Amino acid sequence: MKDFKGVYAALMTPFCEDGSLDREGLVRLADHCINAGLTGLYVGGSTGEGFLLTEEERMEVFRVVGKAMAGKCNLFAHVGAISTDSAIRMAKVAEDSGFDAVSAVAPFY
């Protein structure tokens, strides 16, 4: 089992002026957090606007962060959703993207 001790940040999700995901800004922010000495990142939770993003946008955030941070830090993906099927799809993408763990709120409807 992986050692999850240390200091983690809940990663914000940056956006472009047109409301689209700022992929480059996301990588810069993740790099900044890890270069500042953090152990890992918690991605896709409420600090990252997780519930305001579409499922595809959330999965894209996991892909971008996973690729950029491969081997650099521990990664947690928040995959909670109203739909269990949606949470499962996002968890699979997080796993495929190199995330170490997932968290989720229970479906709330």
All heavy atoms as an XYZ file, in Angstrom:
808
protein
N       0.844     -1.179      0.000
C       0.000      0.000      0.000
C       0.889      1.241      0.000
O       1.910      1.294      0.660
C      -0.930      0.008      1.207
C      -1.781      1.244      1.224
S      -2.992      1.349      2.553
C      -4.216      0.250      1.939
N       0.459      2.228     -0.724
C       1.188      3.479     -0.845
C       1.113      4.294      0.448
O       0.121      4.248      1.164
C       0.591      4.277     -1.999
C       1.483      5.365     -2.469
C       1.159      5.722     -3.889
C       2.193      6.729     -4.304
N       2.420      6.849     -5.662
N       2.158      5.024      0.728
C       2.214      5.881      1.914
C       1.579      7.230      1.576
O       2.063      7.952      0.720
C       3.663      6.078      2.340
C       3.817      6.901      3.593
O       2.802      7.287      4.195
O       4.964      7.158      3.975
N       0.484      7.555      2.234
C      -0.221      8.800      1.957
C       0.037      9.870      3.007
O      -0.744     10.799      3.143
C      -1.724      8.539      1.818
C      -2.079      7.732      0.607
C      -2.739      6.529      0.727
C      -1.761      8.176     -0.656
C      -3.074      5.778     -0.389
C      -2.075      7.445     -1.792
C      -2.737      6.242     -1.653
N       1.122      9.755      3.743
C       1.472     10.791      4.713
C       1.954     12.025      3.976
O       2.433     11.957      2.854
C       2.574     10.287      5.642
C       2.153      9.142      6.522
C       3.307      8.664      7.363
C       2.884      7.435      8.164
N       4.017      6.851      8.875
N       1.842     13.165      4.639
C       2.362     14.392      4.055
C       1.313     15.469      3.959
O       0.253     15.402      4.579
N       1.616     16.455      3.156
C       0.750     17.617      2.991
C       0.203     17.626      1.565
O       0.965     17.524      0.602
C       1.516     18.926      3.262
C       0.613     20.136      3.071
C       2.111     18.907      4.662
N      -1.118     17.750      1.462
C      -1.810     17.731      0.180
C      -2.576     19.031      0.002
O      -3.028     19.632      0.973
C      -2.808     16.566      0.124
C      -2.141     15.213      0.123
C      -1.554     14.708      1.280
C      -2.088     14.463     -1.032
C      -0.927     13.475      1.277
C      -1.469     13.222     -1.043
C      -0.889     12.738      0.117
O      -0.274     11.516      0.108
N      -2.749     19.429     -1.250
C      -3.570     20.601     -1.559
C      -4.776     20.165     -2.368
O      -4.684     19.282     -3.229
C      -2.764     21.620     -2.359
N      -5.902     20.809     -2.088
C      -7.082     20.650     -2.940
C      -6.868     21.575     -4.123
O      -6.841     22.800     -3.982
C      -8.340     21.016     -2.162
N      -6.666     20.990     -5.288
C      -6.303     21.751     -6.477
C      -7.506     22.483     -7.066
O      -8.559     21.885     -7.294
C      -5.717     20.795     -7.526
C      -5.009     21.422     -8.706
C      -3.746     22.158     -8.254
C      -4.649     20.359     -9.728
N      -7.334     23.766     -7.308
C      -8.365     24.541     -8.006
C      -8.325     24.185     -9.481
O      -7.324     23.658     -9.971
C      -8.124     26.038     -7.824
C      -8.286     26.503     -6.391
S      -8.133     28.288     -6.211
C      -6.425     28.541     -6.621
N      -9.391     24.488    -10.190
C      -9.437     24.262    -11.633
C      -9.476     25.611    -12.331
O     -10.470     26.332    -12.223
C     -10.681     23.436    -12.026
O     -10.663     22.199    -11.311
C     -10.700     23.158    -13.524
N      -8.411     25.962    -13.038
C      -8.405     27.250    -13.746
C      -9.196     27.170    -15.050
O      -9.275     26.121    -15.683
C      -6.918     27.500    -14.020
C      -6.279     26.159    -13.986
C      -7.117     25.292    -13.098
N      -9.769     28.305    -15.423
C     -10.576     28.393    -16.639
C     -10.066     29.524    -17.523
O      -9.508     30.509    -17.039
C     -12.043     28.673    -16.291
C     -12.677     27.586    -15.485
C     -12.687     27.649    -14.099
C     -13.252     26.491    -16.106
C     -13.258     26.638    -13.340
C     -13.832     25.474    -15.359
C     -13.832     25.547    -13.981
N     -10.308     29.393    -18.810
C     -10.018     30.461    -19.763
C     -11.164     31.472    -19.722
O     -12.214     31.214    -19.141
C      -9.886     29.885    -21.172
S      -8.529     28.703    -21.359
N     -10.945     32.615    -20.345
C     -11.977     33.653    -20.351
C     -13.285     33.178    -20.962
O     -14.353     33.646    -20.584
C     -11.476     34.900    -21.080
C     -10.470     35.689    -20.267
C     -10.111     37.003    -20.922
O     -10.976     37.608    -21.592
O      -8.964     37.425    -20.759
N     -13.217     32.228    -21.900
C     -14.435     31.742    -22.543
C     -15.138     30.647    -21.735
O     -16.140     30.098    -22.167
C     -14.143     31.246    -23.961
C     -13.254     29.999    -23.994
O     -12.852     29.480    -22.928
O     -12.957     29.544    -25.121
N     -14.615     30.324    -20.552
C     -15.228     29.331    -19.686
C     -14.715     27.919    -19.882
O     -15.109     27.011    -19.147
N     -13.827     27.716    -20.837
C     -13.265     26.382    -21.065
C     -12.140     26.118    -20.068
O     -11.608     27.035    -19.435
C     -12.745     26.266    -22.498
O     -11.685     27.185    -22.716
N     -11.792     24.843    -19.930
C     -10.697     24.475    -19.029
C      -9.390     25.079    -19.517
O      -9.075     25.016    -20.706
C     -10.534     22.953    -18.986
C     -11.633     22.148    -18.335
C     -11.357     20.657    -18.513
C     -11.749     22.481    -16.870
N      -8.629     25.626    -18.598
C      -7.300     26.144    -18.920
C      -6.301     25.027    -18.618
O      -5.776     24.914    -17.510
C      -7.012     27.388    -18.083
C      -5.661     28.014    -18.388
O      -4.862     27.410    -19.134
O      -5.400     29.105    -17.846
N      -6.066     24.171    -19.599
C      -5.207     23.003    -19.410
C      -3.783     23.393    -19.045
O      -3.175     22.798    -18.167
C      -5.237     22.124    -20.659
C      -6.570     21.407    -20.839
C      -6.731     20.864    -22.262
N      -8.013     20.213    -22.450
C      -9.156     20.843    -22.670
N      -9.191     22.169    -22.727
N     -10.277     20.179    -22.833
N      -3.235     24.388    -19.728
C      -1.880     24.837    -19.424
C      -1.811     25.432    -18.018
O      -0.859     25.199    -17.279
C      -1.408     25.854    -20.458
C      -1.185     25.243    -21.825
C      -0.782     26.288    -22.862
O      -0.466     27.440    -22.499
O      -0.790     25.935    -24.056
N      -2.813     26.211    -17.655
C      -2.863     26.779    -16.314
C      -2.993     25.706    -15.256
O      -2.409     25.816    -14.170
N      -3.721     24.644    -15.562
C      -3.878     23.524    -14.642
C      -2.532     22.855    -14.384
O      -2.175     22.570    -13.238
C      -4.886     22.534    -15.225
C      -5.294     21.344    -14.380
C      -5.899     21.778    -13.043
C      -6.303     20.493    -15.158
N      -1.765     22.646    -15.433
C      -0.436     22.038    -15.279
C       0.488     22.967    -14.490
O       1.203     22.525    -13.587
C       0.169     21.688    -16.658
C       1.623     21.263    -16.523
C      -0.658     20.605    -17.331
N       0.467     24.261    -14.810
C       1.313     25.217    -14.081
C       0.963     25.245    -12.596
O       1.844     25.270    -11.731
C       1.177     26.622    -14.668
C       1.929     26.834    -15.952
C       2.043     28.302    -16.352
N       0.791     29.043    -16.294
C      -0.088     29.131    -17.302
N       0.149     28.517    -18.449
N      -1.186     29.839    -17.165
N      -0.336     25.225    -12.289
C      -0.777     25.253    -10.896
C      -0.347     23.984    -10.165
O       0.165     24.043     -9.040
C      -2.292     25.425    -10.828
C      -2.911     25.473     -9.436
C      -2.327     26.612     -8.609
C      -4.424     25.604     -9.552
N      -0.529     22.837    -10.783
C      -0.122     21.572    -10.167
C       1.384     21.553     -9.943
O       1.856     21.180     -8.858
C      -0.559     20.400    -11.043
N       2.145     21.965    -10.943
C       3.609     22.042    -10.790
C       4.000     22.968     -9.650
O       4.881     22.653     -8.849
C       4.260     22.545    -12.083
C       4.484     21.464    -13.109
O       4.642     20.282    -12.723
O       4.517     21.803    -14.302
N       3.348     24.118     -9.581
C       3.655     25.082     -8.520
C       3.434     24.461     -7.141
O       4.261     24.614     -6.243
C       2.789     26.333     -8.690
C       2.935     27.303     -7.565
N       4.049     28.121     -7.423
C       2.122     27.577     -6.512
C       3.911     28.847     -6.328
N       2.751     28.542     -5.766
N       2.332     23.761     -6.976
C       2.031     23.134     -5.681
C       3.092     22.116     -5.291
O       3.556     22.088     -4.155
C       0.654     22.462     -5.736
S      -0.730     23.614     -5.814
N       3.480     21.271     -6.228
C       4.460     20.231     -5.927
C       5.845     20.840     -5.741
O       6.586     20.450     -4.840
C       4.449     19.143     -7.018
C       3.062     18.496     -7.087
C       5.535     18.101     -6.772
C       2.486     18.020     -5.756
N       6.203     21.826     -6.553
C       7.508     22.495     -6.393
C       7.602     23.255     -5.073
O       8.696     23.517     -4.583
C       7.781     23.430     -7.571
C       8.035     22.666     -8.854
O       8.459     21.515     -8.839
N       7.754     23.301     -9.983
N       6.462     23.603     -4.488
C       6.438     24.287     -3.190
C       6.607     23.298     -2.037
O       6.657     23.701     -0.880
C       5.142     25.070     -3.024
N       6.662     22.002     -2.346
C       6.937     21.014     -1.315
C       5.772     20.150     -0.884
O       5.906     19.374      0.064
N       4.639     20.258     -1.552
C       3.505     19.421     -1.175
C       3.750     17.966     -1.582
O       4.463     17.686     -2.538
C       2.222     19.924     -1.827
C       1.768     21.315     -1.360
C       0.542     21.758     -2.139
C       1.484     21.317      0.122
N       3.124     17.068     -0.855
C       3.254     15.635     -1.105
C       2.345     15.169     -2.231
O       2.664     14.238     -2.958
C       2.890     14.854      0.175
O       3.667     15.358      1.249
C       3.141     13.372      0.018
N       1.182     15.800     -2.349
C       0.229     15.352     -3.350
C      -0.899     16.327     -3.558
O      -0.959     17.389     -2.923
N      -1.804     15.934     -4.447
C      -2.913     16.796     -4.838
C      -4.239     16.053     -4.746
O      -4.334     14.873     -5.091
C      -2.715     17.274     -6.283
C      -1.435     18.060     -6.549
C      -1.251     18.263     -8.043
C      -1.461     19.383     -5.818
N      -5.257     16.775     -4.299
C      -6.632     16.291     -4.261
C      -7.347     17.021     -5.386
O      -7.492     18.249     -5.356
C      -7.242     16.610     -2.896
C      -8.653     16.116     -2.731
C      -8.904     14.794     -2.411
C      -9.725     16.978     -2.892
C     -10.204     14.327     -2.252
C     -11.030     16.528     -2.734
C     -11.257     15.204     -2.416
O     -12.543     14.757     -2.264
N      -7.769     16.277     -6.400
C      -8.238     16.873     -7.647
C      -9.724     16.584     -7.861
O     -10.182     15.453     -7.685
C      -7.426     16.301     -8.833
C      -7.870     16.914    -10.144
C      -5.929     16.520     -8.606
N     -10.469     17.613     -8.241
C     -11.850     17.419     -8.649
C     -12.892     17.574     -7.562
O     -14.061     17.292     -7.788
N     -12.485     18.026     -6.396
C     -13.451     18.233     -5.324
C     -14.119     19.590     -5.442
O     -14.072     20.246     -6.486
N     -14.743     20.029     -4.371
C     -15.476     21.293     -4.427
C     -14.553     22.490     -4.633
O     -14.938     23.454     -5.297
C     -16.331     21.478     -3.170
O     -15.536     21.415     -2.007
N     -13.324     22.442     -4.129
C     -12.372     23.530     -4.370
C     -12.026     23.616     -5.847
O     -11.774     24.696     -6.367
C     -11.087     23.313     -3.545
O     -11.438     23.302     -2.159
C     -10.056     24.398     -3.790
N     -12.058     22.480     -6.539
C     -11.782     22.435     -7.972
C     -13.017     22.573     -8.827
O     -12.987     22.277    -10.017
N     -14.128     23.001     -8.244
C     -15.390     23.209     -8.958
C     -15.944     21.915     -9.550
O     -16.671     21.937    -10.541
C     -15.235     24.266    -10.064
C     -14.658     25.584     -9.605
C     -15.524     26.325     -8.596
O     -16.690     25.974     -8.415
O     -15.016     27.276     -7.991
N     -15.636     20.785     -8.938
C     -16.018     19.487     -9.473
C     -17.470     19.360     -9.869
O     -17.782     18.841    -10.940
N     -18.375     19.817     -9.037
C     -19.791     19.632     -9.344
C     -20.330     20.657    -10.338
O     -21.474     20.552    -10.770
C     -20.632     19.616     -8.069
C     -20.458     18.340     -7.294
C     -19.759     18.321     -6.112
C     -20.965     17.144     -7.782
C     -19.570     17.139     -5.411
C     -20.783     15.949     -7.099
C     -20.090     15.952     -5.905
N     -19.528     21.623    -10.711
C     -19.944     22.590    -11.722
C     -19.444     22.202    -13.112
O     -19.852     22.808    -14.100
C     -19.447     23.992    -11.371
C     -20.005     24.553    -10.058
C     -19.399     25.910     -9.772
C     -21.521     24.646    -10.110
N     -18.572     21.206    -13.179
C     -18.033     20.738    -14.450
C     -18.873     19.592    -14.993
O     -19.504     18.857    -14.227
C     -16.592     20.248    -14.271
C     -15.576     21.239    -13.729
C     -14.238     20.549    -13.501
C     -15.424     22.415    -14.665
N     -18.846     19.428    -16.304
C     -19.485     18.252    -16.882
C     -18.639     17.028    -16.534
O     -17.469     17.144    -16.141
C     -19.584     18.357    -18.413
O     -18.269     18.330    -18.969
C     -20.325     19.621    -18.840
N     -19.218     15.869    -16.693
C     -18.462     14.636    -16.448
C     -17.223     14.589    -17.342
O     -16.133     14.243    -16.887
C     -19.351     13.426    -16.711
C     -18.661     12.105    -16.466
C     -19.570     10.910    -16.736
O     -20.805     11.015    -16.546
O     -19.025      9.872    -17.134
N     -17.376     14.950    -18.611
C     -16.231     14.926    -19.527
C     -15.157     15.919    -19.097
O     -13.957     15.621    -19.179
C     -16.676     15.204    -20.967
C     -15.550     15.060    -21.977
C     -14.805     13.729    -21.926
O     -15.440     12.654    -21.857
O     -13.557     13.751    -21.931
N     -15.556     17.109    -18.637
C     -14.569     18.079    -18.153
C     -13.835     17.536    -16.933
O     -12.615     17.687    -16.822
C     -15.243     19.410    -17.811
C     -15.679     20.207    -19.019
C     -16.517     21.410    -18.659
O     -17.320     21.344    -17.686
O     -16.385     22.434    -19.345
N     -14.562     16.909    -16.032
C     -13.919     16.336    -14.844
C     -12.902     15.275    -15.235
O     -11.789     15.233    -14.716
C     -14.967     15.754    -13.892
C     -15.818     16.820    -13.233
C     -16.910     16.246    -12.379
N     -16.388     15.704    -11.131
C     -17.129     15.087    -10.226
N     -18.418     14.912    -10.430
N     -16.587     14.628     -9.125
N     -13.277     14.431    -16.182
C     -12.357     13.390    -16.623
C     -11.141     13.997    -17.329
O     -10.028     13.503    -17.191
C     -13.078     12.378    -17.505
C     -14.096     11.556    -16.719
S     -14.861     10.185    -17.604
C     -15.821     11.024    -18.836
N     -11.352     15.071    -18.067
C     -10.231     15.741    -18.724
C      -9.275     16.333    -17.692
O      -8.052     16.282    -17.870
C     -10.740     16.831    -19.683
C      -9.649     17.568    -20.414
C      -8.846     16.704    -21.395
O      -9.220     15.546    -21.652
O      -7.822     17.208    -21.895
N      -9.801     16.879    -16.612
C      -8.942     17.374    -15.534
C      -8.080     16.229    -14.992
O      -6.874     16.383    -14.795
C      -9.772     18.034    -14.410
C      -8.925     18.290    -13.167
C     -10.394     19.335    -14.904
N      -8.679     15.056    -14.778
C      -7.906     13.903    -14.294
C      -6.820     13.518    -15.293
O      -5.684     13.232    -14.911
C      -8.810     12.697    -14.036
C      -9.852     12.902    -12.970
C     -11.052     12.218    -13.028
C      -9.658     13.777    -11.913
C     -12.022     12.382    -12.052
C     -10.620     13.971    -10.936
C     -11.807     13.266    -11.007
N      -7.162     13.514    -16.578
C      -6.177     13.147    -17.600
C      -5.010     14.132    -17.628
O      -3.846     13.735    -17.685
C      -6.839     13.088    -18.978
C      -7.801     11.936    -19.161
C      -8.364     11.937    -20.591
N      -9.516     11.075    -20.678
C     -10.776     11.480    -20.779
N     -11.078     12.774    -20.818
N     -11.758     10.610    -20.857
N      -5.319     15.414    -17.616
C      -4.282     16.448    -17.687
C      -3.376     16.393    -16.462
O      -2.145     16.379    -16.586
C      -4.921     17.849    -17.842
C      -3.895     18.954    -17.654
C      -5.600     17.974    -19.205
N      -3.969     16.357    -15.288
C      -3.166     16.336    -14.062
C      -2.385     15.028    -13.953
O      -1.209     15.026    -13.607
C      -4.049     16.560    -12.811
C      -3.246     16.366    -11.530
C      -4.663     17.952    -12.847
N      -3.029     13.915    -14.287
C      -2.345     12.629    -14.220
C      -1.129     12.576    -15.116
O      -0.055     12.115    -14.707
N      -1.265     13.060    -16.335
C      -0.139     13.061    -17.271
C       0.981     13.988    -16.797
O       2.154     13.623    -16.819
C      -0.627     13.496    -18.653
C       0.452     13.498    -19.707
C      -0.100     13.883    -21.062
C       1.005     13.907    -22.098
N       0.496     14.313    -23.418
N       0.606     15.166    -16.325
C       1.605     16.149    -15.907
C       2.330     15.754    -14.627
O       3.508     16.074    -14.452
C       0.938     17.517    -15.723
N       1.650     15.067    -13.732
C       2.219     14.774    -12.421
C       2.719     13.330    -12.286
O       3.106     12.916    -11.201
C       1.177     15.042    -11.328
C       0.750     16.498    -11.235
S       2.082     17.562    -10.633
C       2.620     18.356    -12.136
N       2.741     12.579    -13.365
C       3.139     11.170    -13.323
C       4.473     10.997    -12.591
O       5.479     11.563    -12.987
C       3.237     10.614    -14.741
N       4.416     10.261    -11.491
C       5.618      9.967    -10.723
C       6.130     11.087     -9.842
O       7.112     10.913     -9.128
N       5.497     12.240     -9.860
C       5.972     13.387     -9.088
C       5.325     13.501     -7.715
O       5.888     14.129     -6.820
C       5.703     14.693     -9.842
C       6.463     14.832    -11.138
C       6.130     16.164    -11.790
C       6.817     16.315    -13.123
N       6.479     17.603    -13.757
N       4.111     12.952     -7.556
C       3.392     13.134     -6.300
C       2.251     12.129     -6.216
O       1.927     11.457     -7.188
C       2.839     14.555     -6.198
S       1.570     14.949     -7.427
N       1.630     12.060     -5.059
C       0.421     11.259     -4.875
C      -0.769     12.052     -5.393
O      -0.836     13.275     -5.220
C       0.200     10.937     -3.399
C       1.255     10.007     -2.854
O       1.852      9.220     -3.574
N       1.485     10.088     -1.553
N      -1.715     11.343     -6.005
C      -2.895     11.990     -6.566
C      -4.163     11.315     -6.073
O      -4.298     10.093     -6.153
C      -2.859     11.919     -8.092
C      -1.732     12.674     -8.788
C      -1.728     12.346    -10.272
C      -1.853     14.172     -8.564
N      -5.087     12.141     -5.592
C      -6.421     11.693     -5.192
C      -7.421     12.328     -6.145
O      -7.360     13.530     -6.388
C      -6.765     12.161     -3.773
C      -6.048     11.439     -2.687
C      -4.723     11.742     -2.386
C      -6.695     10.468     -1.947
C      -4.061     11.086     -1.370
C      -6.046      9.809     -0.917
C      -4.725     10.116     -0.637
N      -8.365     11.561     -6.644
C      -9.412     12.079     -7.526
C     -10.752     12.019     -6.806
O     -11.137     10.970     -6.298
C      -9.491     11.248     -8.802
N     -11.444     13.135     -6.774
C     -12.799     13.116     -6.243
C     -13.729     12.762     -7.390
O     -13.816     13.483     -8.382
C     -13.207     14.460     -5.645
C     -14.565     14.368     -5.026
N     -15.712     14.602     -5.752
C     -14.960     14.003     -3.799
C     -16.757     14.397     -4.974
N     -16.317     14.025     -3.783
N     -14.434     11.638     -7.254
C     -15.291     11.143     -8.329
C     -16.771     11.113     -7.943
O     -17.587     10.569     -8.676
C     -14.834      9.738     -8.801
C     -13.410      9.797     -9.329
C     -14.963      8.715     -7.683
N     -17.108     11.698     -6.813
C     -18.492     11.696     -6.365
C     -19.409     12.327     -7.394
O     -19.050     13.296     -8.051
N     -20.597     11.740     -7.540
C     -21.559     12.234     -8.526
C     -22.958     11.812     -8.111
O     -23.125     10.942     -7.257
C     -21.227     11.662     -9.906
N     -23.947     12.415     -8.728
C     -25.329     12.028     -8.469
C     -25.569     10.610     -8.968
O     -26.295      9.842     -8.369
C     -26.295     13.035     -9.117
C     -26.162     14.388     -8.430
C     -27.725     12.539     -9.048
C     -26.951     15.494     -9.085
N     -24.924     10.254    -10.062
C     -25.081      8.945    -10.674
C     -23.924      8.023    -10.295
O     -22.755      8.378    -10.470
C     -25.119      9.112    -12.200
O     -24.819      7.915    -12.860
N     -24.241      6.848     -9.805
C     -23.206      5.864     -9.489
C     -22.427      5.501    -10.746
O     -21.198      5.375    -10.709
C     -23.835      4.602     -8.865
O     -24.530      4.992     -7.675
C     -22.783      3.573     -8.519
N     -23.114      5.336    -11.875
C     -22.437      4.997    -13.129
C     -21.428      6.075    -13.523
O     -20.333      5.776    -13.996
C     -23.448      4.794    -14.263
C     -24.276      3.531    -14.102
O     -23.843      2.611    -13.364
O     -25.355      3.454    -14.711
N     -21.786      7.331    -13.326
C     -20.878      8.431    -13.627
C     -19.645      8.368    -12.726
O     -18.511      8.544    -13.185
C     -21.604      9.767    -13.452
O     -20.738     10.838    -13.695
N     -19.855      8.123    -11.447
C     -18.734      8.018    -10.511
C     -17.804      6.872    -10.907
O     -16.573      7.008    -10.847
C     -19.257      7.823     -9.088
N     -18.365      5.769    -11.345
C     -17.556      4.622    -11.772
C     -16.746      4.978    -13.022
O     -15.550      4.676    -13.107
C     -18.446      3.388    -12.014
C     -18.991      2.877    -10.674
C     -17.675      2.283    -12.745
C     -20.091      1.840    -10.807
N     -17.382      5.632    -13.986
C     -16.655      6.036    -15.204
C     -15.500      6.962    -14.849
O     -14.379      6.804    -15.360
C     -17.592      6.730    -16.196
C     -18.501      5.790    -16.947
C     -19.231      6.498    -18.078
N     -20.152      7.523    -17.624
C     -21.423      7.306    -17.287
N     -21.933      6.081    -17.343
N     -22.191      8.305    -16.903
N     -15.752      7.934    -13.972
C     -14.682      8.862    -13.591
C     -13.579      8.158    -12.814
O     -12.396      8.445    -13.002
C     -15.262     10.039    -12.797
C     -16.049     10.985    -13.671
S     -16.554     12.492    -12.823
C     -17.883     11.865    -11.799
N     -13.936      7.205    -11.967
C     -12.923      6.460    -11.217
C     -12.032      5.660    -12.156
O     -10.816      5.580    -11.951
C     -13.594      5.542    -10.197
N     -12.613      5.091    -13.198
C     -11.815      4.335    -14.169
C     -10.848      5.252    -14.908
O      -9.690      4.891    -15.135
C     -12.728      3.601    -15.142
C     -13.412      2.409    -14.509
C     -14.335      1.695    -15.478
C     -14.981      0.498    -14.797
N     -15.947     -0.186    -15.670
N     -11.302      6.438    -15.286
C     -10.418      7.398    -15.954
C      -9.309      7.833    -15.003
O      -8.142      7.934    -15.397
C     -11.207      8.607    -16.493
C     -10.280      9.739    -16.917
C     -12.093      8.183    -17.649
N      -9.652      8.091    -13.747
C      -8.639      8.480    -12.767
C      -7.591      7.373    -12.631
O      -6.382      7.649    -12.636
C      -9.286      8.788    -11.420
N      -8.031      6.135    -12.531
C      -7.086      5.021    -12.422
C      -6.202      4.952    -13.666
O      -4.977      4.828    -13.564
C      -7.839      3.708    -12.246
C      -6.918      2.501    -12.161
C      -7.657      1.191    -12.019
O      -8.779      1.059    -12.551
O      -7.085      0.291    -11.389
N      -6.805      5.042    -14.837
C      -6.048      4.990    -16.090
C      -5.088      6.167    -16.228
O      -4.092      6.080    -16.946
C      -6.999      4.972    -17.295
C      -7.783      3.679    -17.418
O      -7.420      2.668    -16.768
O      -8.794      3.688    -18.162
N      -5.387      7.263    -15.540
C      -4.559      8.471    -15.607
C      -3.463      8.497    -14.547
O      -2.733      9.480    -14.444
C      -5.445      9.719    -15.473
O      -6.379      9.770    -16.532
N      -3.371      7.438    -13.747
C      -2.281      7.335    -12.785
C      -2.600      7.802    -11.380
O      -1.694      7.930    -10.555
N      -3.867      8.060    -11.073
C      -4.223      8.481     -9.724
C      -4.056      7.315     -8.759
O      -4.245      6.156     -9.118
C      -5.657      9.024     -9.683
C      -5.754     10.451    -10.141
C      -5.550     10.787    -11.469
C      -6.020     11.463     -9.236
C      -5.617     12.100    -11.901
C      -6.091     12.791     -9.650
C      -5.887     13.106    -10.987
N      -3.697      7.645     -7.531
C      -3.416      6.643     -6.511
C      -4.646      6.231     -5.714
O      -4.687      5.135     -5.155
C      -2.362      7.196     -5.531
C      -1.095      7.560     -6.257
O      -0.425      6.652     -6.765
O      -0.786      8.765     -6.345
N      -5.628      7.120     -5.644
C      -6.819      6.844     -4.830
C      -7.966      7.716     -5.321
O      -7.759      8.704     -6.024
C      -6.534      7.137     -3.359
N      -9.174      7.317     -4.945
C     -10.352      8.124     -5.235
C     -11.105      8.382     -3.946
O     -10.956      7.651     -2.964
C     -11.299      7.457     -6.265
C     -10.620      7.301     -7.614
C     -11.841      6.152     -5.762
N     -11.884      9.426     -3.985
C     -12.817      9.701     -2.892
C     -14.136     10.057     -3.536
O     -14.195     10.408     -4.711
C     -12.324     10.854     -2.010
O     -12.426     12.082     -2.705
N     -15.203      9.924     -2.771
C     -16.519     10.234     -3.327
C     -17.505     10.508     -2.213
O     -17.441      9.886     -1.167
C     -17.023      9.076     -4.178
N     -18.383     11.438     -2.477
C     -19.562     11.575     -1.635
C     -20.569     10.579     -2.185
O     -20.540     10.227     -3.369
C     -20.144     13.011     -1.663
C     -19.180     13.996     -1.064
C     -20.530     13.421     -3.072
N     -21.446     10.114     -1.348
C     -22.495      9.212     -1.818
C     -23.441      9.985     -2.725
O     -23.636     11.192     -2.555
C     -23.271      8.653     -0.624
N     -24.052      9.309     -3.727
C     -25.041     10.000     -4.549
C     -26.094     10.650     -3.643
O     -26.591     10.012     -2.718
C     -25.643      8.887     -5.406
C     -24.548      7.866     -5.479
C     -23.867      7.926     -4.137
N     -26.372     11.910     -3.874
C     -27.207     12.644     -2.920
C     -28.643     12.825     -3.351
O     -29.361     13.619     -2.767
C     -26.573     13.979     -2.524
C     -25.896     14.731     -3.641
C     -26.590     15.641     -4.400
C     -24.554     14.503     -3.898
C     -25.959     16.331     -5.398
C     -23.916     15.210     -4.890
C     -24.612     16.118     -5.664
N     -29.082     12.109     -4.365
C     -30.497     12.083     -4.734
C     -30.905     10.653     -4.936
O     -30.162      9.812     -5.292
C     -30.781     12.861     -6.029
C     -30.774     14.344     -5.815
C     -29.748     15.109     -6.321
C     -31.792     14.977     -5.128
C     -29.733     16.470     -6.148
C     -31.777     16.343     -4.947
C     -30.753     17.091     -5.453
O     -30.738     18.439     -5.288
